[in-house]
Structures are given as structure tokens and as C-alpha cells.
Amino acid sequence: MSSVPPRVVSVHDMAGEGRSRAGNRVPGPTVARLPLYHRALSVMAERGVTQISSVELAAAVGVNPATLRRDLSRFGTYGTRGTGYEVPRLLARVDGALALDREWPVAIVGVGNLGRALARSRGFRSGGFRVAVLADIDASVVGTMVDGVVVEHLARLGEACAREQVRIGVVTTPASVSQSVAERLVAAGVRSILNFAPVVLAVPEEVTVRQVDLAAELQVLAFYRSRHGGALDAAGEAGDPAPGGDVAAGGDAKSP
């Protein structure tokens, strides 16, 4: 484990600043929007679209055009007045910003239903992510194969991560063991962790953690639904506040 004192990573403190290839600081919200731009541009490229305006791309992603232009300008990408952006060129630039122009070996620890589903997900393959290591402690699971990858015992996690040069770890274990799993990943040299366990992890300062808490997301949805009396009519749906917006205790949405 690193000698740097561990820090507690809050479930909601996952959007810290990043850096562009040029070394400039990039705000967390901008980093979080890059995958949205990438997805929209990929769809457009598949459809043969070669040119798109900032207004059209912003609408496809769900942000305002000014935000989109500001985000892309941080990576030296500027549209042409009157014609907008070249889709292939912009997609390549976003790929580079997200470092998707290289392969990222991934280790998934916890090969239950969720771990297996993730290992078989097209999302890993489509973004340059390769599931290289699967680990578990269940004797009935260790030694089996999931989508061409043999499940190894957790005790061999460090060896497997070194062999496959793993840079990203995914934790899909029960909450009770997720901290010890995170520590094993960090000891193996992994500095990026995607955590599906509903628990706050303590990791060294240089380690980045992204939290995916499905139960918490459902609770947020239930909160907003309850403020509309459970109505699911079209008018009610149109009036839903954004997840980040303020909601009065009595149930009325307030403008920020």
C-alpha cells in the first residue's frame, strides 16, 4: 500500500478535476460530459454524418450550446462558424481526451451476477477496455471461464494484475469486503477504481474512485417521483426537476 495517508472518498465527491493532454486543468463536470459527447458523435459517425453544428450536438447530448463549445475548447477544439464541427475529427479529438486511443486492461473483482454481466458487456470492448482479469474467492467460481477469461483466486490478484498490466479495477463484491479488495487493487498498482459496492472507500490520494450506487440512484428517483404524487402522466414527466436542482421540502421545484 502507498505510504500516502488514505483519504475517504465520498459517494458524491467523484467529479474532481482532470487534466487535458496539454496539462491544463479540466473541471470535473466537463470530464463527466465527455463520454456523452463521445457517444453522440459515435452514433452520428455510424450514420454517416460528417458535419454538425454546436446547436445540434448540444441538443443530442442535452446541454446548452455555450457549455458544449466551452467544454470542447478546453481541448483545443473549435468549430467553424457557419459549418460547425467535422464529426470524424471531433470524435478523434474526444477519443484522445478520454484516452480511448489506447487499450485499457481491466480487472473485475467479484464474479457474481453483476461481475459476470459486466465482463460480458459490449461497453468494455467498445471503449478500448479489455477485461483482462477476473477474481473471486468462491471455490465454485474460481477456475471457470467467463467470456474467454479464467476466474482466478483473489489471492493471486496482484500477480494477475501485474501480468496483464491492469490499470483499472472494478469492485463488484459485497460491501463487507470491498475495502479490503480496494486495498489489494491499490497494492497491485491499480490507480483507478470503479466501485459498485454501497460503501465509501478509503484510498490513497493518487487513486481515483468512481462510485456506482444503484440503490442510491433509485432512492433519488423515488424522491423526485414522490414530489409529484407518483403521477406518471406526460405533463408530470415534463415538469420533473433536474437531479441536481433544488426541491422544496413541500414538493415544489425551485429554480436555481
LINPEDA-V99815 format. One record per pair of residues at least 6 apart in sequence whose C-alpha atoms are under 6 Angstrom apart, sorted by the first residue. I is the first residue (numbers start at 1). J is the second residue. D is the distance in whole Angstrom. If there is no record, write none. Layout:
{{I	J	D} {I	J	D}}
This chain:
{{1	187	5} {4	204	6} {5	204	6} {6	202	6} {6	203	5} {6	204	4} {7	202	5} {7	203	5} {7	204	6} {8	202	4} {9	201	6} {11	211	6} {14	210	6} {15	28	4} {16	28	5} {17	26	6} {17	27	5} {17	28	5} {18	25	6} {18	26	5} {19	25	5} {19	26	5} {30	71	6} {41	91	6} {50	86	6} {50	87	5} {51	85	6} {51	86	5} {51	87	5} {52	84	5} {52	85	5} {53	84	4} {53	85	6} {54	65	6} {55	65	5} {58	64	6} {58	65	5} {79	85	5} {95	101	6} {100	128	6} {103	128	5} {103	129	6} {104	128	6} {104	129	5} {104	130	6} {105	129	6} {105	130	5} {105	131	6} {105	132	5} {105	166	5} {106	130	6} {106	131	5} {106	132	5} {106	166	5} {106	168	5} {106	169	6} {107	132	6} {107	133	4} {107	134	6} {107	169	5} {108	134	5} {108	169	6} {108	170	5} {109	134	6} {109	135	5} {109	171	5} {110	136	5} {110	172	5} {110	173	5} {111	136	6} {115	172	6} {134	151	5} {135	151	5} {135	152	5} {135	153	5} {135	154	5} {136	153	5} {136	154	5} {137	153	5} {137	154	6} {142	151	5} {142	152	5} {142	153	6} {143	150	6} {143	151	5} {144	150	6} {144	151	6} {158	188	5} {167	190	5} {168	190	6} {168	192	5} {168	193	6} {169	193	5} {170	193	6} {170	194	5} {170	195	6} {171	195	5} {171	196	6} {172	196	5} {172	197	6} {175	197	5} {175	198	6} {175	199	6} {179	201	6} {191	207	5} {192	207	6} {192	208	5} {192	209	6} {193	209	5} {194	209	6} {194	210	5} {195	211	5} {196	212	5} {196	213	6} {198	213	6} {227	251	5} {246	254	6} {247	253	4} {247	254	6}}
